[in-house]
Amino acid sequence: MALYTKYEILLEKMNLIFKELEDIRQSVLRAEPQSKKEGEQAWNNLMKLSDEISARWQGPPAVEEIRYQRSKGY
């Protein structure tokens, strides 16, 4: 089993995040609404899902998570 430095671990995490962002970007481009009605429906669906995710969220509030990350020197 190879040992990784903190730098290598962080670099790998960053690469995974970039790949995920690219996947999301591609999904957004493919899902671009062709009409205003589709856009409004997509927005409504997003807001509904956002509410569902918030209701199920078990972790710390977003503000606390950001504060914690900043205190660690990210």
PDB file as gemmi writes it, atoms N, CA and C in Angstrom:
CRYST1    1.000    1.000    1.000  90.00  90.00  90.00 P 1                      
ATOM      1  N   MET A   1       0.846  -1.176   0.000  1.00  0.00           N  
ATOM      2  CA  MET A   1       0.000   0.000   0.000  1.00  0.00           C  
ATOM      3  C   MET A   1       0.892   1.239   0.000  1.00  0.00           C  
ATOM      4  N   ALA A   2       0.669   2.124  -0.918  1.00  0.00           N  
ATOM      5  CA  ALA A   2       1.492   3.319  -1.036  1.00  0.00           C  
ATOM      6  C   ALA A   2       1.050   4.371  -0.027  1.00  0.00           C  
ATOM      7  N   LEU A   3       2.017   5.100   0.482  1.00  0.00           N  
ATOM      8  CA  LEU A   3       1.726   6.206   1.379  1.00  0.00           C  
ATOM      9  C   LEU A   3       1.700   7.489   0.564  1.00  0.00           C  
ATOM     10  N   TYR A   4       0.737   8.324   0.844  1.00  0.00           N  
ATOM     11  CA  TYR A   4       0.603   9.562   0.103  1.00  0.00           C  
ATOM     12  C   TYR A   4       0.866  10.743   1.023  1.00  0.00           C  
ATOM     13  N   THR A   5       1.482  11.768   0.477  1.00  0.00           N  
ATOM     14  CA  THR A   5       1.693  12.986   1.247  1.00  0.00           C  
ATOM     15  C   THR A   5       0.386  13.768   1.291  1.00  0.00           C  
ATOM     16  N   LYS A   6       0.327  14.706   2.214  1.00  0.00           N  
ATOM     17  CA  LYS A   6      -0.864  15.547   2.323  1.00  0.00           C  
ATOM     18  C   LYS A   6      -1.106  16.279   0.999  1.00  0.00           C  
ATOM     19  N   TYR A   7      -0.020  16.719   0.377  1.00  0.00           N  
ATOM     20  CA  TYR A   7      -0.127  17.402  -0.911  1.00  0.00           C  
ATOM     21  C   TYR A   7      -0.773  16.498  -1.958  1.00  0.00           C  
ATOM     22  N   GLU A   8      -0.333  15.258  -2.044  1.00  0.00           N  
ATOM     23  CA  GLU A   8      -0.874  14.325  -3.032  1.00  0.00           C  
ATOM     24  C   GLU A   8      -2.349  14.026  -2.775  1.00  0.00           C  
ATOM     25  N   ILE A   9      -2.700  13.904  -1.521  1.00  0.00           N  
ATOM     26  CA  ILE A   9      -4.101  13.651  -1.164  1.00  0.00           C  
ATOM     27  C   ILE A   9      -4.965  14.837  -1.565  1.00  0.00           C  
ATOM     28  N   LEU A  10      -4.500  16.048  -1.233  1.00  0.00           N  
ATOM     29  CA  LEU A  10      -5.260  17.249  -1.583  1.00  0.00           C  
ATOM     30  C   LEU A  10      -5.344  17.425  -3.096  1.00  0.00           C  
ATOM     31  N   LEU A  11      -4.262  17.139  -3.784  1.00  0.00           N  
ATOM     32  CA  LEU A  11      -4.255  17.243  -5.240  1.00  0.00           C  
ATOM     33  C   LEU A  11      -5.261  16.270  -5.855  1.00  0.00           C  
ATOM     34  N   GLU A  12      -5.318  15.063  -5.339  1.00  0.00           N  
ATOM     35  CA  GLU A  12      -6.276  14.077  -5.840  1.00  0.00           C  
ATOM     36  C   GLU A  12      -7.708  14.527  -5.567  1.00  0.00           C  
ATOM     37  N   LYS A  13      -7.959  15.068  -4.379  1.00  0.00           N  
ATOM     38  CA  LYS A  13      -9.300  15.577  -4.068  1.00  0.00           C  
ATOM     39  C   LYS A  13      -9.676  16.704  -5.025  1.00  0.00           C  
ATOM     40  N   MET A  14      -8.717  17.597  -5.284  1.00  0.00           N  
ATOM     41  CA  MET A  14      -8.964  18.711  -6.183  1.00  0.00           C  
ATOM     42  C   MET A  14      -9.266  18.204  -7.596  1.00  0.00           C  
ATOM     43  N   ASN A  15      -8.528  17.216  -8.049  1.00  0.00           N  
ATOM     44  CA  ASN A  15      -8.773  16.647  -9.375  1.00  0.00           C  
ATOM     45  C   ASN A  15     -10.157  16.016  -9.457  1.00  0.00           C  
ATOM     46  N   LEU A  16     -10.571  15.344  -8.395  1.00  0.00           N  
ATOM     47  CA  LEU A  16     -11.911  14.750  -8.374  1.00  0.00           C  
ATOM     48  C   LEU A  16     -12.989  15.829  -8.432  1.00  0.00           C  
ATOM     49  N   ILE A  17     -12.766  16.923  -7.702  1.00  0.00           N  
ATOM     50  CA  ILE A  17     -13.726  18.034  -7.710  1.00  0.00           C  
ATOM     51  C   ILE A  17     -13.810  18.639  -9.109  1.00  0.00           C  
ATOM     52  N   PHE A  18     -12.658  18.864  -9.748  1.00  0.00           N  
ATOM     53  CA  PHE A  18     -12.664  19.428 -11.097  1.00  0.00           C  
ATOM     54  C   PHE A  18     -13.392  18.517 -12.081  1.00  0.00           C  
ATOM     55  N   LYS A  19     -13.184  17.217 -11.954  1.00  0.00           N  
ATOM     56  CA  LYS A  19     -13.868  16.277 -12.840  1.00  0.00           C  
ATOM     57  C   LYS A  19     -15.373  16.332 -12.600  1.00  0.00           C  
ATOM     58  N   GLU A  20     -15.755  16.380 -11.339  1.00  0.00           N  
ATOM     59  CA  GLU A  20     -17.178  16.459 -11.015  1.00  0.00           C  
ATOM     60  C   GLU A  20     -17.786  17.753 -11.557  1.00  0.00           C  
ATOM     61  N   LEU A  21     -17.068  18.865 -11.426  1.00  0.00           N  
ATOM     62  CA  LEU A  21     -17.562  20.133 -11.961  1.00  0.00           C  
ATOM     63  C   LEU A  21     -17.720  20.068 -13.480  1.00  0.00           C  
ATOM     64  N   GLU A  22     -16.785  19.441 -14.149  1.00  0.00           N  
ATOM     65  CA  GLU A  22     -16.890  19.304 -15.605  1.00  0.00           C  
ATOM     66  C   GLU A  22     -18.096  18.437 -15.968  1.00  0.00           C  
ATOM     67  N   ASP A  23     -18.328  17.374 -15.224  1.00  0.00           N  
ATOM     68  CA  ASP A  23     -19.501  16.530 -15.464  1.00  0.00           C  
ATOM     69  C   ASP A  23     -20.788  17.323 -15.264  1.00  0.00           C  
ATOM     70  N   ILE A  24     -20.821  18.129 -14.214  1.00  0.00           N  
ATOM     71  CA  ILE A  24     -22.000  18.960 -13.944  1.00  0.00           C  
ATOM     72  C   ILE A  24     -22.189  19.975 -15.066  1.00  0.00           C  
ATOM     73  N   ARG A  25     -21.096  20.603 -15.500  1.00  0.00           N  
ATOM     74  CA  ARG A  25     -21.171  21.588 -16.581  1.00  0.00           C  
ATOM     75  C   ARG A  25     -21.744  20.949 -17.845  1.00  0.00           C  
ATOM     76  N   GLN A  26     -21.276  19.756 -18.175  1.00  0.00           N  
ATOM     77  CA  GLN A  26     -21.782  19.060 -19.356  1.00  0.00           C  
ATOM     78  C   GLN A  26     -23.272  18.734 -19.205  1.00  0.00           C  
ATOM     79  N   SER A  27     -23.667  18.326 -18.017  1.00  0.00           N  
ATOM     80  CA  SER A  27     -25.084  18.018 -17.769  1.00  0.00           C  
ATOM     81  C   SER A  27     -25.941  19.261 -17.921  1.00  0.00           C  
ATOM     82  N   VAL A  28     -25.447  20.376 -17.410  1.00  0.00           N  
ATOM     83  CA  VAL A  28     -26.185  21.639 -17.525  1.00  0.00           C  
ATOM     84  C   VAL A  28     -26.329  22.031 -18.991  1.00  0.00           C  
ATOM     85  N   LEU A  29     -25.253  21.914 -19.747  1.00  0.00           N  
ATOM     86  CA  LEU A  29     -25.319  22.270 -21.165  1.00  0.00           C  
ATOM     87  C   LEU A  29     -26.308  21.386 -21.921  1.00  0.00           C  
ATOM     88  N   ARG A  30     -26.329  20.098 -21.602  1.00  0.00           N  
ATOM     89  CA  ARG A  30     -27.269  19.192 -22.267  1.00  0.00           C  
ATOM     90  C   ARG A  30     -28.712  19.462 -21.849  1.00  0.00           C  
ATOM     91  N   ALA A  31     -28.891  19.960 -20.646  1.00  0.00           N  
ATOM     92  CA  ALA A  31     -30.239  20.158 -20.118  1.00  0.00           C  
ATOM     93  C   ALA A  31     -30.765  21.570 -20.357  1.00  0.00           C  
ATOM     94  N   GLU A  32     -30.036  22.363 -21.130  1.00  0.00           N  
ATOM     95  CA  GLU A  32     -30.465  23.742 -21.365  1.00  0.00           C  
ATOM     96  C   GLU A  32     -31.881  23.758 -21.932  1.00  0.00           C  
ATOM     97  N   PRO A  33     -32.761  24.481 -21.273  1.00  0.00           N  
ATOM     98  CA  PRO A  33     -34.154  24.508 -21.727  1.00  0.00           C  
ATOM     99  C   PRO A  33     -34.272  25.185 -23.097  1.00  0.00           C  
ATOM    100  N   GLN A  34     -35.186  24.692 -23.879  1.00  0.00           N  
ATOM    101  CA  GLN A  34     -35.397  25.231 -25.219  1.00  0.00           C  
ATOM    102  C   GLN A  34     -36.481  26.310 -25.241  1.00  0.00           C  
ATOM    103  N   SER A  35     -37.171  26.462 -24.139  1.00  0.00           N  
ATOM    104  CA  SER A  35     -38.212  27.482 -24.093  1.00  0.00           C  
ATOM    105  C   SER A  35     -38.283  28.068 -22.688  1.00  0.00           C  
ATOM    106  N   LYS A  36     -38.959  29.198 -22.582  1.00  0.00           N  
ATOM    107  CA  LYS A  36     -39.116  29.844 -21.279  1.00  0.00           C  
ATOM    108  C   LYS A  36     -39.901  28.939 -20.327  1.00  0.00           C  
ATOM    109  N   LYS A  37     -40.907  28.255 -20.846  1.00  0.00           N  
ATOM    110  CA  LYS A  37     -41.717  27.370 -20.011  1.00  0.00           C  
ATOM    111  C   LYS A  37     -40.854  26.258 -19.419  1.00  0.00           C  
ATOM    112  N   GLU A  38     -39.982  25.665 -20.247  1.00  0.00           N  
ATOM    113  CA  GLU A  38     -39.090  24.619 -19.746  1.00  0.00           C  
ATOM    114  C   GLU A  38     -38.151  25.182 -18.689  1.00  0.00           C  
ATOM    115  N   GLY A  39     -37.673  26.395 -18.911  1.00  0.00           N  
ATOM    116  CA  GLY A  39     -36.781  27.029 -17.944  1.00  0.00           C  
ATOM    117  C   GLY A  39     -37.468  27.261 -16.607  1.00  0.00           C  
ATOM    118  N   GLU A  40     -38.688  27.729 -16.658  1.00  0.00           N  
ATOM    119  CA  GLU A  40     -39.447  27.949 -15.427  1.00  0.00           C  
ATOM    120  C   GLU A  40     -39.700  26.631 -14.706  1.00  0.00           C  
ATOM    121  N   GLN A  41     -40.021  25.588 -15.469  1.00  0.00           N  
ATOM    122  CA  GLN A  41     -40.265  24.279 -14.861  1.00  0.00           C  
ATOM    123  C   GLN A  41     -38.989  23.738 -14.235  1.00  0.00           C  
ATOM    124  N   ALA A  42     -37.865  23.908 -14.930  1.00  0.00           N  
ATOM    125  CA  ALA A  42     -36.583  23.443 -14.391  1.00  0.00           C  
ATOM    126  C   ALA A  42     -36.264  24.174 -13.090  1.00  0.00           C  
ATOM    127  N   TRP A  43     -36.513  25.490 -13.060  1.00  0.00           N  
ATOM    128  CA  TRP A  43     -36.258  26.264 -11.846  1.00  0.00           C  
ATOM    129  C   TRP A  43     -37.157  25.781 -10.712  1.00  0.00           C  
ATOM    130  N   ASN A  44     -38.415  25.562 -10.994  1.00  0.00           N  
ATOM    131  CA  ASN A  44     -39.342  25.078  -9.970  1.00  0.00           C  
ATOM    132  C   ASN A  44     -38.910  23.713  -9.439  1.00  0.00           C  
ATOM    133  N   ASN A  45     -38.468  22.841 -10.341  1.00  0.00           N  
ATOM    134  CA  ASN A  45     -37.980  21.528  -9.912  1.00  0.00           C  
ATOM    135  C   ASN A  45     -36.750  21.660  -9.023  1.00  0.00           C  
ATOM    136  N   LEU A  46     -35.850  22.568  -9.400  1.00  0.00           N  
ATOM    137  CA  LEU A  46     -34.645  22.789  -8.602  1.00  0.00           C  
ATOM    138  C   LEU A  46     -35.006  23.276  -7.204  1.00  0.00           C  
ATOM    139  N   MET A  47     -35.942  24.201  -7.110  1.00  0.00           N  
ATOM    140  CA  MET A  47     -36.334  24.727  -5.802  1.00  0.00           C  
ATOM    141  C   MET A  47     -36.990  23.635  -4.955  1.00  0.00           C  
ATOM    142  N   LYS A  48     -37.789  22.797  -5.580  1.00  0.00           N  
ATOM    143  CA  LYS A  48     -38.430  21.695  -4.861  1.00  0.00           C  
ATOM    144  C   LYS A  48     -37.373  20.720  -4.340  1.00  0.00           C  
ATOM    145  N   LEU A  49     -36.433  20.348  -5.197  1.00  0.00           N  
ATOM    146  CA  LEU A  49     -35.359  19.444  -4.774  1.00  0.00           C  
ATOM    147  C   LEU A  49     -34.498  20.080  -3.688  1.00  0.00           C  
ATOM    148  N   SER A  50     -34.252  21.363  -3.807  1.00  0.00           N  
ATOM    149  CA  SER A  50     -33.459  22.066  -2.802  1.00  0.00           C  
ATOM    150  C   SER A  50     -34.137  21.989  -1.436  1.00  0.00           C  
ATOM    151  N   ASP A  51     -35.437  22.182  -1.418  1.00  0.00           N  
ATOM    152  CA  ASP A  51     -36.182  22.075  -0.159  1.00  0.00           C  
ATOM    153  C   ASP A  51     -36.112  20.656   0.402  1.00  0.00           C  
ATOM    154  N   GLU A  52     -36.226  19.654  -0.470  1.00  0.00           N  
ATOM    155  CA  GLU A  52     -36.155  18.260  -0.018  1.00  0.00           C  
ATOM    156  C   GLU A  52     -34.773  17.932   0.544  1.00  0.00           C  
ATOM    157  N   ILE A  53     -33.742  18.393  -0.136  1.00  0.00           N  
ATOM    158  CA  ILE A  53     -32.378  18.148   0.341  1.00  0.00           C  
ATOM    159  C   ILE A  53     -32.161  18.830   1.683  1.00  0.00           C  
ATOM    160  N   SER A  54     -32.616  20.069   1.805  1.00  0.00           N  
ATOM    161  CA  SER A  54     -32.462  20.796   3.069  1.00  0.00           C  
ATOM    162  C   SER A  54     -33.174  20.075   4.207  1.00  0.00           C  
ATOM    163  N   ALA A  55     -34.347  19.527   3.922  1.00  0.00           N  
ATOM    164  CA  ALA A  55     -35.109  18.829   4.957  1.00  0.00           C  
ATOM    165  C   ALA A  55     -34.403  17.555   5.416  1.00  0.00           C  
ATOM    166  N   ARG A  56     -33.671  16.903   4.511  1.00  0.00           N  
ATOM    167  CA  ARG A  56     -32.984  15.652   4.847  1.00  0.00           C  
ATOM    168  C   ARG A  56     -31.565  15.866   5.375  1.00  0.00           C  
ATOM    169  N   TRP A  57     -31.034  17.059   5.227  1.00  0.00           N  
ATOM    170  CA  TRP A  57     -29.634  17.327   5.572  1.00  0.00           C  
ATOM    171  C   TRP A  57     -29.381  17.047   7.048  1.00  0.00           C  
ATOM    172  N   GLN A  58     -28.340  16.249   7.311  1.00  0.00           N  
ATOM    173  CA  GLN A  58     -27.987  15.878   8.676  1.00  0.00           C  
ATOM    174  C   GLN A  58     -26.743  16.607   9.173  1.00  0.00           C  
ATOM    175  N   GLY A  59     -26.023  17.219   8.282  1.00  0.00           N  
ATOM    176  CA  GLY A  59     -24.761  17.864   8.639  1.00  0.00           C  
ATOM    177  C   GLY A  59     -24.963  19.240   9.247  1.00  0.00           C  
ATOM    178  N   PRO A  60     -23.855  19.937   9.450  1.00  0.00           N  
ATOM    179  CA  PRO A  60     -23.932  21.277  10.031  1.00  0.00           C  
ATOM    180  C   PRO A  60     -24.541  22.257   9.027  1.00  0.00           C  
ATOM    181  N   PRO A  61     -25.086  23.358   9.525  1.00  0.00           N  
ATOM    182  CA  PRO A  61     -25.590  24.381   8.605  1.00  0.00           C  
ATOM    183  C   PRO A  61     -24.457  24.879   7.699  1.00  0.00           C  
ATOM    184  N   ALA A  62     -24.810  25.335   6.519  1.00  0.00           N  
ATOM    185  CA  ALA A  62     -23.801  25.762   5.543  1.00  0.00           C  
ATOM    186  C   ALA A  62     -22.887  26.843   6.107  1.00  0.00           C  
ATOM    187  N   VAL A  63     -23.454  27.799   6.844  1.00  0.00           N  
ATOM    188  CA  VAL A  63     -22.643  28.886   7.399  1.00  0.00           C  
ATOM    189  C   VAL A  63     -21.598  28.328   8.361  1.00  0.00           C  
ATOM    190  N   GLU A  64     -21.982  27.374   9.189  1.00  0.00           N  
ATOM    191  CA  GLU A  64     -21.027  26.770  10.121  1.00  0.00           C  
ATOM    192  C   GLU A  64     -19.954  25.992   9.374  1.00  0.00           C  
ATOM    193  N   GLU A  65     -20.336  25.273   8.336  1.00  0.00           N  
ATOM    194  CA  GLU A  65     -19.372  24.503   7.550  1.00  0.00           C  
ATOM    195  C   GLU A  65     -18.353  25.427   6.888  1.00  0.00           C  
ATOM    196  N   ILE A  66     -18.816  26.524   6.323  1.00  0.00           N  
ATOM    197  CA  ILE A  66     -17.906  27.487   5.689  1.00  0.00           C  
ATOM    198  C   ILE A  66     -16.986  28.100   6.730  1.00  0.00           C  
ATOM    199  N   ARG A  67     -17.535  28.468   7.874  1.00  0.00           N  
ATOM    200  CA  ARG A  67     -16.721  29.047   8.947  1.00  0.00           C  
ATOM    201  C   ARG A  67     -15.647  28.055   9.392  1.00  0.00           C  
ATOM    202  N   TYR A  68     -16.016  26.792   9.526  1.00  0.00           N  
ATOM    203  CA  TYR A  68     -15.069  25.753   9.928  1.00  0.00           C  
ATOM    204  C   TYR A  68     -13.958  25.606   8.892  1.00  0.00           C  
ATOM    205  N   GLN A  69     -14.335  25.567   7.626  1.00  0.00           N  
ATOM    206  CA  GLN A  69     -13.332  25.420   6.569  1.00  0.00           C  
ATOM    207  C   GLN A  69     -12.381  26.610   6.538  1.00  0.00           C  
ATOM    208  N   ARG A  70     -12.906  27.802   6.725  1.00  0.00           N  
ATOM    209  CA  ARG A  70     -12.043  28.995   6.719  1.00  0.00           C  
ATOM    210  C   ARG A  70     -11.108  29.003   7.912  1.00  0.00           C  
ATOM    211  N   SER A  71     -11.573  28.504   9.043  1.00  0.00           N  
ATOM    212  CA  SER A  71     -10.724  28.493  10.235  1.00  0.00           C  
ATOM    213  C   SER A  71      -9.572  27.509  10.080  1.00  0.00           C  
ATOM    214  N   LYS A  72      -9.714  26.526   9.187  1.00  0.00           N  
ATOM    215  CA  LYS A  72      -8.652  25.557   8.945  1.00  0.00           C  
ATOM    216  C   LYS A  72      -7.635  26.085   7.937  1.00  0.00           C  
ATOM    217  N   GLY A  73      -7.865  27.261   7.399  1.00  0.00           N  
ATOM    218  CA  GLY A  73      -6.912  27.871   6.495  1.00  0.00           C  
ATOM    219  C   GLY A  73      -7.025  27.448   5.049  1.00  0.00           C  
ATOM    220  N   TYR A  74      -8.205  27.016   4.620  1.00  0.00           N  
ATOM    221  CA  TYR A  74      -8.370  26.620   3.215  1.00  0.00           C  
ATOM    222  C   TYR A  74      -8.236  27.818   2.336  1.00  0.00           C  
TER     223      TYR A  74                                                      
END                                                                             
